[in-house]
């Protein structure tokens, strides 16, 4: 990009570029993330003398060659200095975009970019590398929406329209993704894209990004939940004490507990379903049991059946089984859009 200003035809004054999704697995694209990149990297006097000096020093080394030396024209120092003189360091470009959160069929324009100063025709596509990073939050947002459609469909098919009516479906796909992405910024932008569709997240970077760049004080929510390190620190013989501690420390509301540290079925039947059953049933709120290993989708059905054997079930309007309000299950291991539908279809086929 640094050298491209020399490559345009003489007399070029305007470059008008656009960004689109050229295709993919989903025909509908949910556009998201532009405001963050504009505010963080492009708004205000972002061109300074110090940055120009640093860039020039860098490119003198970067483009130098032991035989042919350096072409002094490669770095467009004068043009950058003109941006400071004429525009106070503000980038002379204009961005037009569909509103974020808009669903657009693929192969359509999502945003356009053009220079507003004829001398800065080279600047439009200079910014491409930054703005094309929008593919990531937009892709997460798009896939999250597709998963929301799957969850909503199965809720309707199994007689759980009331869950949707109460808005509780917005908590049915929780983001634990911070640890699984390439950077803190990826966690922020991707996690924010998920929150366009859902309200459950443990990704604090996304919440802070939305607060700072979108003005939403709290875009997502979570609950107390255990992990293997906190549960196994009690030792195998005291696992039931670790589980009891979860109920004591969080006496009301929703609490989640990973339950496969040693034996998920023993945990469901002997601990949750027997020794701690009365505490769970009397508690003001509900316990979420988390299996975190095992073969999908079988492990989900097995856990549901074990808990049903101890806590019983009711029936929805379509005759599907439902655990009592005091206890629920969350599957976190191995979830993607394909396994999600596989699990829900298997549950439906099994009468859940």
C-alpha positions in Angstrom: 0.0 0.0 0.0 2.8 2.4 0.8 4.0 2.3 -2.8 0.7 2.3 -4.6 0.5 6.1 -4.9 2.9 5.8 -7.8 0.8 3.2 -9.7 -2.4 5.2 -10.5 -2.9 6.8 -13.9 -1.8 10.5 -14.1 -4.6 12.8 -13.3 -6.4 10.4 -10.9 -8.5 12.4 -8.4 -11.1 10.0 -7.0 -11.1 6.4 -5.9 -14.4 4.9 -4.8 -14.2 1.5 -3.2 -16.8 -0.9 -1.7 -16.9 -3.8 0.7 -19.1 -6.8 0.2 -19.5 -10.5 1.2 -18.9 -12.3 -2.1 -20.5 -15.5 -1.0 -20.3 -18.2 1.7 -22.3 -20.6 3.7 -25.1 -18.1 4.5 -27.0 -16.0 2.0 -27.8 -13.4 4.6 -25.0 -11.3 6.2 -25.5 -9.4 9.5 -23.2 -6.4 9.2 -21.3 -5.3 12.4 -18.1 -3.7 13.6 -17.5 -0.7 11.4 -18.1 1.9 14.2 -15.4 0.4 16.4 -12.7 0.5 13.6 -13.7 4.1 12.6 -13.6 5.4 16.1 -10.5 3.6 17.3 -8.3 4.1 14.2 -9.7 6.7 11.9 -11.6 9.5 13.6 -9.8 12.6 14.7 -6.3 13.9 14.0 -4.7 10.5 13.5 -1.9 11.8 11.2 0.9 13.5 13.1 4.4 14.7 12.5 5.7 12.1 14.9 4.0 9.3 13.1 5.2 10.5 9.7 8.8 10.7 11.0 8.5 7.2 12.5 7.1 5.8 9.2 9.8 7.4 7.1 12.5 5.9 9.3 10.9 2.5 9.2 10.3 2.4 5.4 13.9 3.6 4.6 15.1 0.3 6.2 12.1 -1.8 5.1 12.4 -1.0 1.4 16.2 -0.7 1.1 18.1 -3.2 -0.9 21.8 -4.1 -0.6 22.4 -3.8 -4.4 19.9 -1.2 -5.7 19.5 0.9 -2.6 16.4 2.8 -1.8 13.9 4.6 -4.1 13.2 7.8 -2.1 9.8 8.2 -3.8 8.3 5.0 -2.2 7.1 6.7 1.0 4.7 9.5 0.2 5.9 11.9 2.9 4.7 15.0 1.2 1.2 13.8 0.8 1.0 12.8 4.5 2.3 16.2 5.5 -0.4 17.8 3.3 -3.0 16.0 5.3 -1.7 17.7 8.4 -1.5 21.1 6.7 -4.9 21.0 4.9 -7.0 18.8 7.2 -5.4 19.1 10.6 -4.4 15.4 10.5 -7.9 14.2 9.9 -8.3 11.6 7.1 -10.0 13.2 4.1 -12.3 10.2 3.3 -16.0 9.6 3.6 -17.6 6.2 4.6 -21.1 5.3 3.8 -22.6 2.1 5.2 -25.7 0.2 6.0 -26.7 0.5 9.6 -24.9 -2.0 11.8 -27.0 -5.0 12.6 -28.7 -4.8 9.2 -29.2 -8.1 7.5 -28.2 -7.9 3.8 -28.1 -10.6 1.2 -24.6 -11.5 0.2 -23.1 -10.0 -2.9 -24.4 -6.6 -1.9 -22.5 -3.5 -0.8 -22.0 -3.2 3.0 -20.0 0.0 3.0 -18.2 2.3 0.6 -15.1 4.5 1.0 -13.9 7.4 -1.1 -11.5 10.3 -0.8 -12.8 13.8 -0.3 -9.5 15.6 -1.3 -8.6 15.1 -4.9 -4.9 15.0 -4.0 -5.6 12.0 -1.6 -6.9 9.6 -4.2 -4.3 7.1 -3.0 -5.7 7.1 0.5 -8.9 5.2 -0.2 -7.4 1.8 -0.8 -4.5 2.5 1.6 -7.1 2.0 4.3 -8.3 -1.3 2.9 -6.1 -3.6 5.1 -7.6 -2.0 8.3 -11.3 -1.9 7.2 -11.4 -5.4 5.7 -10.9 -6.7 9.3 -14.6 -6.1 9.5 -14.9 -9.6 8.0 -14.4 -11.1 11.5 -17.0 -9.4 13.6 -19.4 -9.5 10.7 -18.8 -13.3 10.3 -19.3 -14.0 14.0 -22.4 -11.8 14.0 -23.8 -13.6 11.0 -23.1 -17.1 12.3 -24.4 -16.2 15.7 -27.6 -15.1 14.1 -27.9 -18.4 12.2 -27.4 -20.3 15.5 -30.1 -18.2 17.0 -32.5 -19.2 14.2 -31.7 -22.9 14.9 -32.3 -22.5 18.6 -35.6 -20.6 18.1 -36.8 -23.2 15.6 -36.3 -26.1 18.0 -37.9 -24.2 20.9 -41.0 -23.6 18.8 -41.1 -27.2 17.6 -40.9 -28.6 21.1 -43.6 -26.5 22.6 -41.4 -23.9 24.3 -42.8 -20.7 22.7 -43.0 -19.2 26.2 -39.2 -19.2 26.4 -39.1 -17.0 23.4 -42.0 -14.8 24.6 -40.1 -14.1 27.8 -36.9 -13.3 26.0 -35.0 -16.2 27.6 -33.9 -17.6 24.2 -31.4 -14.7 24.2 -29.5 -16.6 26.9 -29.4 -19.9 25.1 -26.0 -19.5 23.4 -23.4 -18.2 25.8 -20.0 -16.8 24.7 -17.0 -18.4 26.5 -14.8 -17.7 23.5 -12.1 -15.3 24.9 -9.6 -18.1 25.3 -10.2 -19.5 21.8 -9.3 -16.5 19.6 -6.1 -15.0 18.4 -6.0 -11.8 20.4 -7.7 -9.5 22.9 -9.1 -7.4 20.0 -10.5 -10.5 18.3 -12.2 -11.4 21.6 -13.6 -7.9 21.7 -14.9 -7.6 18.1 -16.1 -11.1 17.8 -17.7 -11.2 21.2 -19.4 -7.9 20.4 -20.8 -9.4 17.2 -22.3 -12.3 19.2 -24.0 -9.8 21.5 -26.0 -8.4 18.5 -28.0 -11.6 18.8 -27.7 -12.8 22.3 -27.4 -11.5 25.9 -25.1 -14.1 27.5 -21.3 -13.7 27.6 -18.2 -14.1 29.8 -16.1 -12.1 27.3 -15.4 -8.9 29.2 -13.3 -7.5 26.3 -16.5 -7.4 24.2 -18.5 -5.7 27.0 -15.9 -3.0 27.4 -15.6 -2.5 23.6 -19.4 -2.0 23.3 -19.4 0.4 26.2 -16.5 2.5 24.9 -17.4 2.5 21.2 -21.1 2.0 21.1 -22.3 3.7 24.2 -24.1 0.7 25.6 -23.3 0.4 29.4 -24.0 -3.3 29.7 -24.6 -5.4 26.6 -24.4 -8.9 28.2 -24.8 -10.8 31.4 -23.5 -13.9 33.2 -23.9 -16.0 36.3 -21.5 -17.6 38.9 -20.1 -20.8 37.4 -17.4 -23.2 38.4 -14.4 -24.6 36.5 -12.5 -27.8 36.9 -9.7 -26.2 38.9 -12.1 -25.0 41.6 -13.9 -28.3 41.8 -10.9 -30.7 41.7 -9.1 -28.6 44.4 -11.4 -30.3 46.9 -10.2 -33.7 45.8 -12.2 -36.7 44.5 -13.4 -37.8 48.0 -14.8 -34.3 48.7 -16.4 -33.6 45.3 -19.9 -33.6 46.8 -18.6 -31.0 49.3 -17.4 -28.8 46.4 -20.8 -29.1 44.9 -22.6 -28.3 48.1 -20.3 -25.3 48.5 -21.6 -23.9 45.2 -25.2 -24.0 46.5 -24.2 -22.5 49.8 -22.0 -19.7 48.3 -24.7 -18.8 45.8 -28.0 -19.4 47.7 -30.3 -17.9 45.1 -30.4 -17.1 41.4 -28.8 -19.1 38.6 -25.5 -21.0 39.3 -23.7 -23.4 36.9 -21.4 -26.2 38.0 -19.1 -28.4 35.9 -19.9 -31.9 37.0 -17.6 -34.3 35.0 -14.4 -33.9 37.0 -14.5 -37.6 37.9 -17.8 -39.2 37.0 -20.6 -37.2 35.4 -23.3 -39.9 36.0 -22.4 -40.3 39.7 -22.6 -36.5 40.0 -26.0 -36.5 38.4 -27.5 -39.4 40.3 -25.7 -39.6 43.7 -24.7 -36.0 44.3 -27.1 -33.6 42.6 -30.0 -36.2 42.4 -29.8 -37.6 45.9 -27.5 -36.0 48.5 -28.1 -32.4 47.3 -31.5 -32.9 45.8 -33.5 -31.2 48.6 -31.1 -28.2 48.6 -31.6 -27.8 44.9 -35.4 -28.1 45.0 -35.7 -25.6 47.9 -33.3 -23.1 46.4 -34.6 -19.8 45.1 -33.3 -20.2 41.5 -31.9 -23.0 39.6 -28.8 -25.1 39.1 -27.2 -25.6 35.7 -25.4 -28.9 35.4 -22.4 -28.8 32.9 -21.0 -32.0 31.4 -17.7 -31.0 29.7 -16.6 -34.3 28.1 -18.1 -37.3 26.4 -19.3 -38.1 23.0 -21.8 -35.8 21.3 -24.8 -35.9 21.2 -25.1 -39.0 23.4 -23.6 -37.3 26.5 -26.4 -34.7 26.5 -29.1 -37.3 26.4 -27.5 -39.4 29.0 -27.2 -36.4 31.4 -30.8 -35.4 30.8 -32.0 -38.9 31.4 -30.0 -39.3 34.6 -31.4 -36.0 36.0 -34.9 -36.9 34.8 -34.7 -40.2 36.8 -34.0 -38.2 39.9 -35.9 -35.0 39.5 -38.7 -36.1 37.2 -40.1 -34.2 34.2 -43.1 -32.3 32.9 -44.5 -32.1 29.4 -44.6 -29.2 27.1 -47.7 -28.5 24.8 -46.1 -30.7 22.2 -45.6 -33.6 24.6 -41.8 -33.1 24.9 -40.1 -33.7 28.3 -38.9 -30.8 30.3 -36.8 -30.9 33.5 -38.4 -29.1 36.6 -37.6 -25.4 37.0 -34.9 -26.0 39.7 -32.4 -27.7 37.3 -31.1 -27.3 33.8 -28.2 -28.5 31.6 -25.6 -26.6 29.6 -23.4 -28.2 27.0 -20.1 -26.3 26.5 -17.7 -28.9 25.0 -17.5 -29.2 21.2 -20.2 -26.7 20.3 -20.3 -25.2 16.8 -23.2 -24.5 14.5 -23.2 -28.1 13.2 -23.0 -29.9 16.5 -25.6 -27.4 17.9 -28.2 -28.6 15.4 -27.2 -32.2 15.8 -27.7 -32.0 19.6 -31.1 -30.3 19.4 -32.4 -32.6 16.7 -31.3 -35.7 18.7 -33.0 -34.2 21.8 -36.1 -33.6 19.9 -36.1 -37.1 18.4 -35.7 -38.5 22.0 -38.7 -36.6 23.2 -37.0 -33.7 24.9 
